[in-house]
Amino acid sequence: SLCPSIYYRPINPNDLYRLEQIHRDIFPIKYKSEFFRSVVNGVDIVSWAAVDRSRPDDHSDELIGFVTAKFVLAKDSEIDDLIHYYDSSKGEETLTYILTLGVVETYRNRGIAMSLISEVIKYASGLSLCRGVYLHVIAHNNPAIHLYQRLMFRCVRRLPGFYLIKQQHFDAFLFVYFINDS
Ligand code: ACO
C-alpha cells in the first residue's frame, strides 16, 4: 500500500501456507514440508515475520517477510575454529544459524530485511552462551551480501560448490556476526 505500517511478530501455524509460497517464489532451493512445519510450530527454530498492518483486513496479518534460524553447538559447527572457548562455559557455547531470509518483492529496499536480521541479533545477544550469528549466501546474491556487510557481518569463508542448483554448483560465502566477546 502507499503508506505501509510494518510490524514484526513471531511466525505461527496460520502462516504455513504463505510461508511455503514465498519460499517457493524467491528461493532457487526447494525446502521440505517438514522444514515449514518446524518453523511454524517453533520446533528447534526461532523465526520472525514482517506484516503490513495497513493492508486490508484479510491481508493485514499476512507475511511479507520472514527470517528463520536455529541454534547449533559452536564446537560442532563449521566455524568452531573461530570461537574463543572459556573453561567456565564447559563447551556449551552456541551459535545462531540463519536458515532463510526473505522479503516479498514489492516490499524490498525499505529496511525490512535489516530489521528482521536485527531481531535475530538482539535475541541471540540475550543468550549468555550464544557467541555469534552466521549464515551462508550464494556468491552472486549481491543484495543479500550488501545487507550483511551493512550490518557488520564478517565474510570469513568462500565455499566452492557449496550449493547445487539444477545440477550446477555455486560457491557460497559464510558470514558471521560475533557477539558476547567471541
Ligand atoms: N528506505 C529505503 N531504503 C532503505 C531503508 C529505508 N527506510 N532502510 C534500509 N534501506 C536500504 C538498505 O540500506 C539497503 O540498501 P543500501 O545499503 O544501498 O541503502 C537496502 O535497503 C536493502 O536492505 P533492506 O531494505 O533491509 O533489504 P530488503 O528488505 O530489500 O531485503 C533481501 C533484502 C532479503 C536480500 C531481499 O532482496 C530478498 O528477499 N531477496 C530474495 C531472497 C534472498 O536472497 N534472501 C537472502 C538469501 S541468504 C539467506 O537466506 C541466509
py3Dmol code that shows the C-alpha trace and the ligand (Angstrom):
import py3Dmol

protein = """\
ATOM      1  CA  SER A   1       0.000   0.000   0.000  1.00  0.00           C
ATOM      2  CA  LEU A   2       1.020   3.651  -0.182  1.00  0.00           C
ATOM      3  CA  CYS A   3       1.829   4.014   3.479  1.00  0.00           C
ATOM      4  CA  PRO A   4       2.893   0.656   4.849  1.00  0.00           C
ATOM      5  CA  SER A   5       2.844   0.049   8.551  1.00  0.00           C
ATOM      6  CA  ILE A   6       5.328  -2.751   9.171  1.00  0.00           C
ATOM      7  CA  TYR A   7       5.192  -4.877  12.308  1.00  0.00           C
ATOM      8  CA  TYR A   8       7.335  -7.794  13.425  1.00  0.00           C
ATOM      9  CA  ARG A   9       5.930 -10.802  15.254  1.00  0.00           C
ATOM     10  CA  PRO A  10       6.698 -14.499  15.763  1.00  0.00           C
ATOM     11  CA  ILE A  11       5.662 -16.883  12.984  1.00  0.00           C
ATOM     12  CA  ASN A  12       2.684 -19.089  13.911  1.00  0.00           C
ATOM     13  CA  PRO A  13       0.807 -22.069  12.386  1.00  0.00           C
ATOM     14  CA  ASN A  14      -1.539 -19.746  10.450  1.00  0.00           C
ATOM     15  CA  ASP A  15       1.473 -18.614   8.415  1.00  0.00           C
ATOM     16  CA  LEU A  16       2.180 -22.077   6.993  1.00  0.00           C
ATOM     17  CA  TYR A  17       0.678 -21.656   3.525  1.00  0.00           C
ATOM     18  CA  ARG A  18       2.062 -18.190   2.863  1.00  0.00           C
ATOM     19  CA  LEU A  19       5.499 -19.100   4.267  1.00  0.00           C
ATOM     20  CA  GLU A  20       5.772 -22.032   1.846  1.00  0.00           C
ATOM     21  CA  GLN A  21       4.512 -19.922  -1.021  1.00  0.00           C
ATOM     22  CA  ILE A  22       7.080 -17.145  -0.518  1.00  0.00           C
ATOM     23  CA  HIS A  23       9.919 -19.630  -0.113  1.00  0.00           C
ATOM     24  CA  ARG A  24       8.852 -21.263  -3.396  1.00  0.00           C
ATOM     25  CA  ASP A  25       8.685 -17.877  -5.130  1.00  0.00           C
ATOM     26  CA  ILE A  26      12.025 -16.431  -4.071  1.00  0.00           C
ATOM     27  CA  PHE A  27      14.486 -19.269  -3.399  1.00  0.00           C
ATOM     28  CA  PRO A  28      16.112 -21.476  -6.033  1.00  0.00           C
ATOM     29  CA  ILE A  29      16.338 -24.266  -3.438  1.00  0.00           C
ATOM     30  CA  LYS A  30      13.409 -26.495  -2.522  1.00  0.00           C
ATOM     31  CA  TYR A  31      12.630 -26.873   1.194  1.00  0.00           C
ATOM     32  CA  LYS A  32      10.845 -29.898   2.653  1.00  0.00           C
ATOM     33  CA  SER A  33       7.371 -29.527   4.172  1.00  0.00           C
ATOM     34  CA  GLU A  34       8.912 -30.773   7.415  1.00  0.00           C
ATOM     35  CA  PHE A  35      11.034 -27.610   7.482  1.00  0.00           C
ATOM     36  CA  PHE A  36       7.963 -25.363   7.237  1.00  0.00           C
ATOM     37  CA  ARG A  37       6.150 -27.339   9.939  1.00  0.00           C
ATOM     38  CA  SER A  38       9.132 -26.933  12.276  1.00  0.00           C
ATOM     39  CA  VAL A  39       9.206 -23.192  11.591  1.00  0.00           C
ATOM     40  CA  VAL A  40       5.527 -22.504  12.271  1.00  0.00           C
ATOM     41  CA  ASN A  41       5.497 -24.750  15.332  1.00  0.00           C
ATOM     42  CA  GLY A  42       8.762 -23.322  16.623  1.00  0.00           C
ATOM     43  CA  VAL A  43      10.409 -26.743  16.889  1.00  0.00           C
ATOM     44  CA  ASP A  44      14.140 -26.062  17.357  1.00  0.00           C
ATOM     45  CA  ILE A  45      13.693 -22.966  15.191  1.00  0.00           C
ATOM     46  CA  VAL A  46      13.161 -19.306  16.016  1.00  0.00           C
ATOM     47  CA  SER A  47      11.585 -17.031  13.470  1.00  0.00           C
ATOM     48  CA  TRP A  48      10.149 -13.591  12.899  1.00  0.00           C
ATOM     49  CA  ALA A  49       7.503 -12.428  10.485  1.00  0.00           C
ATOM     50  CA  ALA A  50       7.060  -8.986   8.973  1.00  0.00           C
ATOM     51  CA  VAL A  51       3.482  -7.945   8.213  1.00  0.00           C
ATOM     52  CA  ASP A  52       1.923  -4.757   6.843  1.00  0.00           C
ATOM     53  CA  ARG A  53      -0.944  -3.710   9.116  1.00  0.00           C
ATOM     54  CA  SER A  54      -2.082  -1.045   6.630  1.00  0.00           C
ATOM     55  CA  ARG A  55      -3.277  -3.697   4.174  1.00  0.00           C
ATOM     56  CA  PRO A  56      -6.999  -4.554   4.008  1.00  0.00           C
ATOM     57  CA  ASP A  57      -8.306  -6.714   6.862  1.00  0.00           C
ATOM     58  CA  ASP A  58      -7.815 -10.147   5.348  1.00  0.00           C
ATOM     59  CA  HIS A  59      -4.187  -9.333   4.468  1.00  0.00           C
ATOM     60  CA  SER A  60      -3.148  -7.161   7.409  1.00  0.00           C
ATOM     61  CA  ASP A  61      -1.531 -10.088   9.218  1.00  0.00           C
ATOM     62  CA  GLU A  62      -0.159 -11.864   6.128  1.00  0.00           C
ATOM     63  CA  LEU A  63       3.607 -12.450   5.852  1.00  0.00           C
ATOM     64  CA  ILE A  64       5.501 -10.047   3.656  1.00  0.00           C
ATOM     65  CA  GLY A  65       8.876 -11.048   5.057  1.00  0.00           C
ATOM     66  CA  PHE A  66      10.460 -13.592   7.368  1.00  0.00           C
ATOM     67  CA  VAL A  67      13.674 -14.827   8.898  1.00  0.00           C
ATOM     68  CA  THR A  68      14.221 -18.341  10.269  1.00  0.00           C
ATOM     69  CA  ALA A  69      17.132 -19.534  12.414  1.00  0.00           C
ATOM     70  CA  LYS A  70      18.240 -22.464  14.532  1.00  0.00           C
ATOM     71  CA  PHE A  71      20.751 -22.996  17.330  1.00  0.00           C
ATOM     72  CA  VAL A  72      23.836 -25.146  16.992  1.00  0.00           C
ATOM     73  CA  LEU A  73      26.637 -26.030  19.377  1.00  0.00           C
ATOM     74  CA  ALA A  74      29.660 -23.890  18.496  1.00  0.00           C
ATOM     75  CA  LYS A  75      32.074 -26.803  18.896  1.00  0.00           C
ATOM     76  CA  ASP A  76      30.098 -28.892  16.376  1.00  0.00           C
ATOM     77  CA  SER A  77      29.811 -26.068  13.854  1.00  0.00           C
ATOM     78  CA  GLU A  78      31.950 -25.448  10.817  1.00  0.00           C
ATOM     79  CA  ILE A  79      33.287 -22.226  12.399  1.00  0.00           C
ATOM     80  CA  ASP A  80      34.437 -23.983  15.547  1.00  0.00           C
ATOM     81  CA  ASP A  81      37.973 -22.680  14.815  1.00  0.00           C
ATOM     82  CA  LEU A  82      36.823 -19.028  15.017  1.00  0.00           C
ATOM     83  CA  ILE A  83      35.326 -19.195  18.501  1.00  0.00           C
ATOM     84  CA  HIS A  84      37.213 -18.465  21.706  1.00  0.00           C
ATOM     85  CA  TYR A  85      36.243 -21.003  24.334  1.00  0.00           C
ATOM     86  CA  TYR A  86      36.231 -20.369  28.069  1.00  0.00           C
ATOM     87  CA  ASP A  87      36.577 -23.256  30.544  1.00  0.00           C
ATOM     88  CA  SER A  88      33.676 -21.867  32.545  1.00  0.00           C
ATOM     89  CA  SER A  89      31.248 -22.447  29.650  1.00  0.00           C
ATOM     90  CA  LYS A  90      32.045 -26.178  29.531  1.00  0.00           C
ATOM     91  CA  GLY A  91      31.824 -26.328  25.759  1.00  0.00           C
ATOM     92  CA  GLU A  92      28.169 -25.313  25.824  1.00  0.00           C
ATOM     93  CA  GLU A  93      28.650 -22.215  23.673  1.00  0.00           C
ATOM     94  CA  THR A  94      26.067 -21.920  20.921  1.00  0.00           C
ATOM     95  CA  LEU A  95      25.707 -20.167  17.589  1.00  0.00           C
ATOM     96  CA  THR A  96      22.570 -18.973  15.845  1.00  0.00           C
ATOM     97  CA  TYR A  97      22.424 -20.144  12.249  1.00  0.00           C
ATOM     98  CA  ILE A  98      20.158 -18.204   9.888  1.00  0.00           C
ATOM     99  CA  LEU A  99      18.367 -20.667   7.615  1.00  0.00           C
ATOM    100  CA  THR A 100      16.269 -18.397   5.406  1.00  0.00           C
ATOM    101  CA  LEU A 101      15.586 -14.687   5.000  1.00  0.00           C
ATOM    102  CA  GLY A 102      13.192 -13.181   2.510  1.00  0.00           C
ATOM    103  CA  VAL A 103      11.089 -10.132   1.743  1.00  0.00           C
ATOM    104  CA  VAL A 104       8.418 -10.139  -0.982  1.00  0.00           C
ATOM    105  CA  GLU A 105       9.486  -8.099  -3.964  1.00  0.00           C
ATOM    106  CA  THR A 106       7.077  -5.170  -3.590  1.00  0.00           C
ATOM    107  CA  TYR A 107       8.326  -4.543  -0.049  1.00  0.00           C
ATOM    108  CA  ARG A 108      12.066  -4.542  -0.734  1.00  0.00           C
ATOM    109  CA  ASN A 109      14.502  -1.691  -0.108  1.00  0.00           C
ATOM    110  CA  ARG A 110      12.627  -0.352   2.902  1.00  0.00           C
ATOM    111  CA  GLY A 111      14.881  -1.809   5.558  1.00  0.00           C
ATOM    112  CA  ILE A 112      12.624  -4.785   6.386  1.00  0.00           C
ATOM    113  CA  ALA A 113      15.364  -7.418   5.996  1.00  0.00           C
ATOM    114  CA  MET A 114      17.644  -5.233   8.053  1.00  0.00           C
ATOM    115  CA  SER A 115      15.052  -5.121  10.852  1.00  0.00           C
ATOM    116  CA  LEU A 116      14.490  -8.888  10.663  1.00  0.00           C
ATOM    117  CA  ILE A 117      18.219  -9.625  10.991  1.00  0.00           C
ATOM    118  CA  SER A 118      18.452  -7.079  13.813  1.00  0.00           C
ATOM    119  CA  GLU A 119      15.751  -9.029  15.672  1.00  0.00           C
ATOM    120  CA  VAL A 120      17.843 -12.189  15.367  1.00  0.00           C
ATOM    121  CA  ILE A 121      20.981 -10.403  16.613  1.00  0.00           C
ATOM    122  CA  LYS A 122      19.085  -8.828  19.522  1.00  0.00           C
ATOM    123  CA  TYR A 123      17.625 -12.185  20.526  1.00  0.00           C
ATOM    124  CA  ALA A 124      20.946 -14.045  20.187  1.00  0.00           C
ATOM    125  CA  SER A 125      22.745 -11.334  22.184  1.00  0.00           C
ATOM    126  CA  GLY A 126      20.412 -12.042  25.095  1.00  0.00           C
ATOM    127  CA  LEU A 127      21.509 -15.675  25.245  1.00  0.00           C
ATOM    128  CA  SER A 128      24.554 -15.741  27.504  1.00  0.00           C
ATOM    129  CA  LEU A 129      26.151 -18.740  25.787  1.00  0.00           C
ATOM    130  CA  CYS A 130      25.499 -17.564  22.239  1.00  0.00           C
ATOM    131  CA  ARG A 131      28.691 -16.409  20.558  1.00  0.00           C
ATOM    132  CA  GLY A 132      27.540 -15.384  17.121  1.00  0.00           C
ATOM    133  CA  VAL A 133      25.063 -15.396  14.276  1.00  0.00           C
ATOM    134  CA  TYR A 134      26.142 -16.941  10.981  1.00  0.00           C
ATOM    135  CA  LEU A 135      24.776 -17.875   7.580  1.00  0.00           C
ATOM    136  CA  HIS A 136      25.581 -18.962   4.047  1.00  0.00           C
ATOM    137  CA  VAL A 137      24.769 -16.891   0.992  1.00  0.00           C
ATOM    138  CA  ILE A 138      25.229 -17.779  -2.662  1.00  0.00           C
ATOM    139  CA  ALA A 139      28.195 -15.843  -4.043  1.00  0.00           C
ATOM    140  CA  HIS A 140      26.239 -13.899  -6.694  1.00  0.00           C
ATOM    141  CA  ASN A 141      23.472 -12.627  -4.379  1.00  0.00           C
ATOM    142  CA  ASN A 142      24.595  -9.008  -4.225  1.00  0.00           C
ATOM    143  CA  PRO A 143      21.576  -7.525  -2.392  1.00  0.00           C
ATOM    144  CA  ALA A 144      21.932 -10.045   0.438  1.00  0.00           C
ATOM    145  CA  ILE A 145      25.738  -9.695   0.616  1.00  0.00           C
ATOM    146  CA  HIS A 146      25.387  -5.919   0.716  1.00  0.00           C
ATOM    147  CA  LEU A 147      22.873  -6.208   3.540  1.00  0.00           C
ATOM    148  CA  TYR A 148      25.085  -8.473   5.680  1.00  0.00           C
ATOM    149  CA  GLN A 149      28.054  -6.177   5.154  1.00  0.00           C
ATOM    150  CA  ARG A 150      25.970  -3.157   6.145  1.00  0.00           C
ATOM    151  CA  LEU A 151      25.002  -4.992   9.343  1.00  0.00           C
ATOM    152  CA  MET A 152      28.700  -5.590  10.150  1.00  0.00           C
ATOM    153  CA  PHE A 153      28.724  -9.305   9.470  1.00  0.00           C
ATOM    154  CA  ARG A 154      32.200 -10.528   8.517  1.00  0.00           C
ATOM    155  CA  CYS A 155      32.796 -12.701   5.482  1.00  0.00           C
ATOM    156  CA  VAL A 156      35.059 -15.446   6.825  1.00  0.00           C
ATOM    157  CA  ARG A 157      34.993 -18.070   4.093  1.00  0.00           C
ATOM    158  CA  ARG A 158      34.278 -18.806   0.462  1.00  0.00           C
ATOM    159  CA  LEU A 159      32.989 -22.359   0.000  1.00  0.00           C
ATOM    160  CA  PRO A 160      33.467 -23.632  -3.561  1.00  0.00           C
ATOM    161  CA  GLY A 161      30.474 -25.506  -4.978  1.00  0.00           C
ATOM    162  CA  PHE A 162      28.515 -25.290  -1.709  1.00  0.00           C
ATOM    163  CA  TYR A 163      25.129 -25.043  -3.449  1.00  0.00           C
ATOM    164  CA  LEU A 164      23.814 -27.495  -6.033  1.00  0.00           C
ATOM    165  CA  ILE A 165      21.013 -25.944  -8.083  1.00  0.00           C
ATOM    166  CA  LYS A 166      19.631 -27.655 -11.161  1.00  0.00           C
ATOM    167  CA  GLN A 167      22.772 -29.778 -11.363  1.00  0.00           C
ATOM    168  CA  GLN A 168      25.060 -26.769 -11.270  1.00  0.00           C
ATOM    169  CA  HIS A 169      27.419 -25.924  -8.438  1.00  0.00           C
ATOM    170  CA  PHE A 170      27.663 -22.430  -6.973  1.00  0.00           C
ATOM    171  CA  ASP A 171      30.042 -21.012  -4.381  1.00  0.00           C
ATOM    172  CA  ALA A 172      28.814 -19.695  -1.051  1.00  0.00           C
ATOM    173  CA  PHE A 173      30.124 -17.046   1.307  1.00  0.00           C
ATOM    174  CA  LEU A 174      29.978 -17.668   5.027  1.00  0.00           C
ATOM    175  CA  PHE A 175      29.171 -14.540   7.032  1.00  0.00           C
ATOM    176  CA  VAL A 176      29.454 -14.264  10.827  1.00  0.00           C
ATOM    177  CA  TYR A 177      28.332 -11.625  13.298  1.00  0.00           C
ATOM    178  CA  PHE A 178      30.239 -12.212  16.521  1.00  0.00           C
ATOM    179  CA  ILE A 179      28.527 -11.462  19.828  1.00  0.00           C
ATOM    180  CA  ASN A 180      29.291 -11.731  23.531  1.00  0.00           C
ATOM    181  CA  ASP A 181      33.005 -11.231  23.175  1.00  0.00           C
ATOM    182  CA  SER A 182      33.963 -14.023  20.757  1.00  0.00           C
TER     183      SER A 182
END
"""
ligand_1 = """\
51
ACO
N 14.236 3.322 2.941
C 14.905 2.990 1.810
N 15.933 2.102 1.785
C 16.309 1.541 2.941
C 15.670 1.859 4.148
C 14.586 2.787 4.129
N 13.907 3.131 5.230
N 16.258 1.158 5.112
C 17.223 0.432 4.536
N 17.266 0.657 3.215
C 18.178 0.088 2.261
C 19.358 -0.540 2.895
O 20.271 0.403 3.349
C 19.886 -1.358 1.758
O 20.483 -0.657 0.713
P 21.634 0.428 0.796
O 22.704 -0.064 1.723
O 22.058 0.515 -0.639
O 20.995 1.693 1.274
C 18.648 -1.868 1.114
O 17.604 -1.019 1.551
C 18.371 -3.308 1.389
O 18.146 -3.522 2.756
P 16.719 -3.957 3.180
O 15.721 -3.000 2.652
O 16.728 -4.205 4.633
O 16.576 -5.351 2.419
P 15.221 -5.929 1.799
O 14.119 -5.807 2.784
O 15.026 -5.339 0.459
O 15.564 -7.473 1.660
C 16.656 -9.398 0.725
C 16.815 -7.938 1.168
C 16.140 -10.244 1.891
C 18.008 -9.934 0.300
C 15.631 -9.433 -0.426
O 16.203 -8.847 -1.559
C 15.139 -10.825 -0.808
O 14.191 -11.345 -0.227
N 15.792 -11.460 -1.803
C 15.436 -12.811 -2.265
C 15.750 -13.870 -1.213
C 17.176 -13.783 -0.725
O 18.102 -13.585 -1.495
N 17.372 -13.962 0.606
C 18.674 -13.954 1.255
C 19.398 -15.213 0.969
S 20.662 -15.572 2.169
C 19.863 -16.434 3.396
O 18.710 -16.702 3.314
C 20.635 -16.857 4.616
"""
view = py3Dmol.view(width=600, height=400)
view.addModel(protein, "pdb")
view.setStyle({"model": 0}, {"cartoon": {"style": "trace"}})
view.addModel(ligand_1, "xyz")
view.setStyle({"model": 1}, {"stick": {}})
view.zoomTo()
view.show()
